[in-house]
Amino acid sequence: MRKINIKGKNIEYKIMRRRRTRCMRLAIYPDGAFVVTAPKWYPVYAINRFIGEKADWIFEKLKHIDFRELQKKKNADKIEYEKQKKLARTAIGNRVEFFNRYYNFTYNRISVKNQKSCWGSCSRKGNLNFSYKIIKLPEEQRDYVVVHELCHLRELNHSSKFWDLVAETTPEYKKIKKALKNINVNQ
């Protein structure tokens, strides 16, 4: 995180450097995050100059965000995460173990995180990651997420082979997947 002074206010921003990006972009998200995407080779002084040129636009967007309210929400989320993490780890671990008796896949580790954009993920290294909020889901949806990530251990894609693997233990996966799309992990 970096800081820049805009109209007398110190504003934090994050620089995302991208190799294939040719121009700079500014984004201000509803959670107050201010992100500058820039080509990998752009110097910081050029990025700061660009931010300065867009100061009016940035200030206009940021003035509508209640940062105190956002901080309260972040603190409440952190407290809930700490309370629920242990329960989630046990529940998820049990379900991974249950379904893996059928699949017999090898995985590295299971992590329970406060993920903001997805219910679960599987890395190339065989790590299974889950949002702690998975425990708030109905059992059918929770099991689907576990099976989905387990099957990525064999097929790290969404090919027909992958979906055939999922269907072996969750034949109703299409219905469950559709219902799950209507639930925001960030709620």
C-alpha distance (Angstrom), angle and dihedral (degrees) to the residues before:
residue distance angle dihedral
M1 . . .
R2 3.76 . .
K3 3.79 131.6 .
I4 3.77 131.9 -135.7
N5 3.79 130.0 179.7
I6 3.80 112.8 -123.1
K7 3.80 117.5 178.6
G8 3.79 91.6 -21.9
K9 3.80 95.4 -47.9
N10 3.77 124.5 109.8
I11 3.79 106.6 -132.4
E12 3.79 124.7 -169.9
Y13 3.76 119.3 -138.8
K14 3.75 138.4 172.2
I15 3.79 125.7 -134.8
M16 3.79 117.1 -141.7
R17 3.79 110.4 -166.5
R18 3.78 117.1 -156.5
R19 3.77 126.5 -172.1
R20 3.81 95.1 -148.2
T21 3.80 97.6 41.8
R22 3.78 113.4 108.2
C23 3.79 100.5 -174.7
M24 3.80 138.6 28.6
R25 3.79 124.3 -97.2
L26 3.78 132.5 -168.9
A27 3.77 123.7 -149.7
I28 3.77 129.8 -179.2
Y29 3.78 113.4 -169.3
P30 3.82 128.0 -154.9
D31 3.80 90.0 -106.6
G32 3.81 89.1 61.3
A33 3.80 95.5 -104.4
F34 3.80 111.1 149.5
V35 3.81 112.5 -158.3
V36 3.79 130.2 -177.9
T37 3.78 115.5 -162.2
A38 3.79 111.9 -158.6
P39 3.80 139.2 166.7
K40 3.80 112.9 -88.6
W41 3.80 92.6 -113.4
Y42 3.85 98.1 51.2
P43 3.82 112.8 114.8
V44 3.81 118.8 -127.5
Y45 3.83 92.8 -116.6
A46 3.84 89.4 59.3
I47 3.80 90.4 49.6
N48 3.82 91.4 49.8
R49 3.80 90.7 48.7
F50 3.82 89.5 51.5
I51 3.81 90.4 49.9
G52 3.81 89.3 49.6
E53 3.81 90.8 53.1
K54 3.80 89.6 52.6
A55 3.81 94.7 43.5
D56 3.82 95.4 116.8
W57 3.80 92.3 52.2
I58 3.82 92.4 45.5
F59 3.79 93.6 47.5
E60 3.82 91.0 48.0
K61 3.83 91.3 53.6
L62 3.80 96.0 43.0
K63 3.79 96.6 47.6
H64 3.80 90.3 68.8
I65 3.80 93.0 57.7
D66 3.80 118.5 92.6
F67 3.81 100.3 -144.4
R68 3.82 93.8 -177.1
E69 3.79 90.5 56.7
L70 3.81 90.4 46.5
Q71 3.81 90.8 51.6
K72 3.82 90.7 50.8
K73 3.80 89.7 51.7
K74 3.82 92.2 47.8
N75 3.81 90.7 50.8
A76 3.81 91.6 48.6
D77 3.81 90.5 48.2
K78 3.80 91.1 50.7
I79 3.81 92.0 50.6
E80 3.82 91.6 48.6
Y81 3.81 90.9 47.5
E82 3.81 92.1 52.6
K83 3.82 90.9 49.0
Q84 3.80 96.3 46.5
K85 3.83 101.1 36.4
K86 3.80 96.5 83.6
L87 3.80 93.1 46.6
A88 3.81 90.5 47.7
R89 3.81 92.8 48.2
T90 3.80 91.1 54.4
A91 3.81 94.8 44.9
I92 3.81 94.0 46.0
G93 3.79 93.2 44.0
N94 3.81 90.4 52.8
R95 3.81 92.8 50.2
V96 3.82 93.4 45.7
E97 3.79 88.8 51.2
F98 3.83 91.6 46.9
F99 3.82 95.5 51.1
N100 3.77 94.0 38.1
R101 3.80 89.2 61.2
Y102 3.79 83.9 71.0
Y103 3.82 99.5 38.4
N104 3.81 98.3 34.6
F105 3.82 93.1 -156.8
T106 3.78 123.2 162.8
Y107 3.79 116.2 -122.4
N108 3.76 132.5 177.6
R109 3.80 105.7 -141.5
I110 3.79 143.7 -27.0
S111 3.81 118.5 -126.0
V112 3.77 128.3 -171.1
K113 3.78 112.1 -154.3
N114 3.77 141.6 167.7
Q115 3.81 92.5 -107.2
K116 3.78 115.4 -179.1
S117 3.77 103.3 -163.9
C118 3.81 110.5 31.6
W119 3.78 141.8 31.7
G120 3.76 94.2 -132.4
S121 3.78 146.7 -14.2
C122 3.78 140.5 -165.5
S123 3.79 123.2 -145.6
R124 3.80 128.5 -146.6
K125 3.81 86.8 -110.4
G126 3.81 90.3 62.4
N127 3.80 96.8 -104.6
L128 3.80 115.3 148.8
N129 3.80 114.6 -149.3
F130 3.79 125.5 -171.0
S131 3.77 136.7 -179.5
Y132 3.79 111.6 -115.5
K133 3.82 86.5 -132.5
I134 3.79 89.1 72.7
I135 3.81 87.9 90.1
K136 3.82 89.0 67.0
L137 3.80 90.5 61.3
P138 3.80 123.4 93.8
E139 3.80 110.9 -93.9
E140 3.82 93.1 -107.7
Q141 3.82 92.0 56.2
R142 3.80 93.1 42.4
D143 3.79 90.3 53.0
Y144 3.80 91.0 47.8
V145 3.83 91.1 55.3
V146 3.80 91.0 49.3
V147 3.81 92.7 48.3
H148 3.81 91.3 45.0
E149 3.79 92.6 55.2
L150 3.80 93.3 41.7
C151 3.82 90.4 54.2
H152 3.80 89.5 53.7
L153 3.79 86.4 67.4
R154 3.81 87.0 71.9
E155 3.83 100.2 28.3
L156 3.80 114.4 28.2
N157 3.81 91.1 -166.2
H158 3.80 140.3 53.4
S159 3.80 97.7 -101.9
S160 3.80 123.8 142.2
K161 3.83 87.8 -97.8
F162 3.80 88.6 58.4
W163 3.81 93.7 50.0
D164 3.82 90.7 46.1
L165 3.81 88.1 56.0
V166 3.81 91.3 49.7
A167 3.82 91.0 48.5
E168 3.80 91.4 56.7
T169 3.83 91.2 75.0
T170 3.81 100.8 13.7
P171 3.82 107.9 41.4
E172 3.83 91.4 167.8
Y173 3.82 92.0 55.3
K174 3.84 94.8 124.1
K175 3.81 92.6 58.3
I176 3.82 92.1 43.8
K177 3.81 92.9 46.3
K178 3.80 90.7 51.7
A179 3.82 92.2 50.4
L180 3.80 91.5 46.8
K181 3.81 91.8 54.6
N182 3.81 88.3 65.4
I183 3.81 92.2 58.2
N184 3.80 117.4 81.2
V185 3.80 112.7 -140.2
N186 3.80 88.6 -148.7
Q187 3.83 95.3 63.1
